[in-house]
Every structure is written in structure tokens, then in C-alpha cells.
Amino acid sequence: MPQHFSRRRFLVTLATGFGVVLGACAGGGQATPTPAPQPSPTPAPPVTPTPAAATTPTPAAAATPTAVAAQAPALTPIPGREVVVWQTADYLPETTALIKQRLEEVAQTNGFTISFEEIPNNPQGYNRFNAAVQAGTPPDIYRLYDYQTQFWRAQGQTDDVTDLVAPFLQQNGGVWEPVELTCTFKGRWWATPLAVNAWPFHTRQDLLDQAGFKFPANWDEFRQQGRALTRPPLHYYGMTLSRINDTNNHTLGMVWTFGGKLQNEDGSLAVTANDKAWLDCLALIQTMYFDDRIIPAGSVNWDDGSNNQGYQSEQLVLTSNPTSIYNWLLKNKPELAEKTRFYSYPAGPAGSFGQVDVWTEGLFKNGKGGDNARICLVALMEPTWYSSYINEQLKGRFIPCWKDMIKHDLWQKNELYAEYQKIISTGRIMAYAAPPLGAFGELATKFVIGDMMQDLCVRRLSPQEALANFVKAAQEIWSKPENRA
């Protein structure tokens, strides 16, 4: 019975699960084998032990799994204790629904309960979570976005989960570098990896073809095409300019092409008030918004879903976004999906760069779930379930955190995602050229870049004035002792 699931049985299960996974990975040089697509993820590997494998391993087959399993934490299910899980809503309902399903199955098998809530992916949702943390009543597990992992670590709110992650790090080719940069500090892991987001330009290839255009090689071509194709309500570029997450991504990805960056490699602040790269970039944004009018006027008030909706309603020629847009099109507007192609940023004086971010699951210290919460996090990293979740069920919404899982046919045999892989392999995280530590986390969480865009496009300050305000605010953040690590 689930309520009598013992500590000894769980440890045997954990060891058996790791053994099965590593054995599968050893042959064929492919990602963890994924069972045929099923409507429900199968929890068998982490919760249903095979006694023979656990008690009588053969020396050859068990040598590596045993070494890995020895690193696994000794987790004891606490019967009846609730684990509180909050996940921000994603544009694709399956992103969260499948996690809910997985955790409910694991909880039922282990004899505890899950309180699972999907909260809005907007300022109201963020404010609710922040208030819960400040009140000392956070959920046990909360989905963190990129810089938030280091922000909450620096605030002393999250637990070290190195013991949970370590057994998986050498499997499936290891994790991508941005995953490690995002999750670790001084060699310790402060969140469990969930997914890698790439930010390609979703582009209406049909409209470019009709006009005799190719995707713009540089920003001059970008503006020329924008003026030619913008016919309201159709606008060329869906750039978010409000106080929201997407503004961070859209602005920094563009700054890189001019040779600018936010941080130096040592984590110090790189941008200055007279930084030519930043000033040139801001001047271009202001020109595209006010003079060319190729960016929708309402983008200064957008939320993170507005550019998605603009593209999906055929009111944008292109926008930079993870493939939540494309996956929605596959289900709801397949004819528009067929007309869509992915590209990286147009080149500026410094070149063109892809952009990625990493999503994680944080374990909050003031949560009450204990080992039950940690069992849930392990279940979300179990390779057979994880590979099925990313590759078979979400089908391109995210890149897997583990390198070898990209050997799946989804990525190898689909021309659309071949371009997507180039973006990932050359991509930078927003905090480039350093990890997203405390200072970057505070800057991004407080939407200081969004404030600069509001100065530029709402208050109509000059690029020099807008950048000066931004640098002053950034310097205050970087000067805090707690943000230097």
C-alpha cells in the first residue's frame, strides 16, 4: 500500500531506477530510450523496484549504476504530508499539466499528497509568489525562470539540491553549459534543471517570399523590410517594450549585436553611461518605434503573452520567442505553422548571436514538504520520464537539459529544428558574459531594463538620458555586497 512505502524500499527503488537508466544509455549512443508515446507518463522506473536487480546485481552490469546510486540521497517518504507546488502558467497547457500528472502519480505511490496550483504568468502572479516568500509561507517547489534561480539563492530562500542533481549529471552526455551556469554557485546546485528555452525569431516566411525578401542579414535590411511590410494592423516586429520578462530578452539579444553586454566575465557591471554599443542600440529601437513604426505602439503595455498572440493572430511578421508560439500553431493553426521559419538575430556591427534561457525547479527552505518535496524533484529528472516529457509530449517546446537527448528524431530529422539547434549551440544566456548571480537577478526581477524602455518609448527621453537612468539604477544594484556573489 502507498502509505506503507518504506525508506528501505524507496532507496532500493532509487538505485534500481538509476541502474535501468544507465544500462539503457550505454548502448547505441542515443538519448535515453523513450517508450512509445503514451497519454500518461509512466512512473514505473523511479517507484517500482525490481527486487532481483536491487538485491542480486551482476558485477558487470551493476558497476556503474551502483557508483551513481551510492551518491543518491537517502530520502524517506513522510506518509500523509502535503507537498505544495506552484507553477507559472505556460502558453502550452501541457507544459504544466504533465508535471502535475507526474507529481500526483509519484505522491500517490509514495503515500503523500500534492497541492498543485498553476498561477498566472504576469505581475499579479509574481506579486503573489513574492508575498508568500516574504510571509514565510512559500510553496515547497516553484518553477524558476533563468535569473530567478540565483536571485532566490542570494536571498537565502532556496535549499542546496546538489545531492539530488549529482546522480544525473554524468548521464545522457551531461547538461548544457547554460544549464550549469544558471543552476550552480561555487560548485553547488541551487535548483534542479527543467528545460532549456531557445529564443528564435518566428518569421512569416510566406510574407518574406511574396515580397522577394530573405530573412534580413543586418539591421539596415531589417528596417527596410519593416517599412515595406508594415500595414496596420500588420506590423513587422513584435518587440516587447514593457516592464515584463520578454523585454529583458528582446533588449539584451539586440545589444549583443552592437558589441554591448551587461556584465563582464567576473560578474562586474560592464555597461557605462557613455557606452556606444548600448547608445546605438537604444537609438535604433527608438527609431524603429517612432519613425519607422514597425513595432506596434501598444507593445509598451504588453505582457509576456502579447507577442505570442500578435503572431498567432497574423498581426506580426516576426518576433523573438521560445517555440511556445510554434507549438500552439501546430495544434490550432497548422497552415500558419507551415509558413513559419526560425532564425537568429540579424547581425549588427559585432555579429549575430542566439539566445537561450534555462528553467528550473526551486526547493524553498520554508516549505513544509520535507523529503516528499525532494522525492518530487528527483522524479522530474528521471531520464525515461524526462525524455518522454520533452521530446515525445512537448515536441519542441523546449530543448532537453541533457545533451544526448537532442539525438532524438525530433531534432535530427526536422529541418525546422536543425536551424533551432544552431541557435542553441551558439546561444548566450541573458547574463552574458557571466552567470546570472545576485546583481543580475535583482536587475531582471525588478524590470530595470523595462524601465529604460519606458523612458525611451513612453517618456520619450533621449538614448543618453534613458541609458544614464538605467546605469545609475544598475550601479546601485551591483554595489550591494549581497549581490556580488
Buried (B, 14 or more C-beta within 10 A) or exposed (E): EEEEBEEEBBBBBBBBBBBBBBBBBEEEEBBBBBEEEEEEBEBBBBBEBBEEBBEEBEEEBBEBBBEBBEBBBEBBBBBEBBBBBBBBBBBBEBBBBBBBBBBBBBBBBBBBBBEBEBBEBBBEBBEEBEEBBEEEEBBBBBBBBBBBBBBBBBBEBBBBBBBBBBBBBBBBBBBBEBBBBBBBBEEEBBBBBBBBBBBBBBBBBBBBEEEEBEBBEBBEBBBBBBBEBBEEEBBBBBBBBBBBBBBBBBBBBBBBBBBBBBBEEEBEBBBEBEBEBBBBBBBBBBBBBEEBBBBBEEBBBBBBBBBBBBBBEBBBBBBBBBBBBBBBBBEEBEEBBEBBBBBBBBBBEBEBBBBBBBBBBBBBBBBBBBBBBBBBBBBBBBBBBBBBBBBBBBBBBBBBBBBBBBBBEBBEEBEBBEBBBBBBEBBBBBBBBBBBBBBBBBBBBBBBBBBBBBBBBEEEBBBEBBBBBBBEBBBBBBEEEEBEE
